[in-house]
Amino acid sequence: MSVIEIDIDDEALAIAMRHLGTRSPQDAVNAVLREYVMRAGQAEAAERDLRR
């Protein structure tokens, strides 16, 4: 795992942590990244299926 220092919107982070039920900012960011990657992959697969 990489250690990266970034500025994050505190309000958005708090909302994400509340919705995700995470206890740490790191857990929230990792959960959101995993969700985004999963959804992006699904969208790409759907586009490929439509082009067939």
Secondary structure, DSSP 8 states (H G I E B T S, - for coil): ---------HHHHHHHHHHHT-SSHHHHHHHHHHHHHHHHHHHHHHHHHHH-
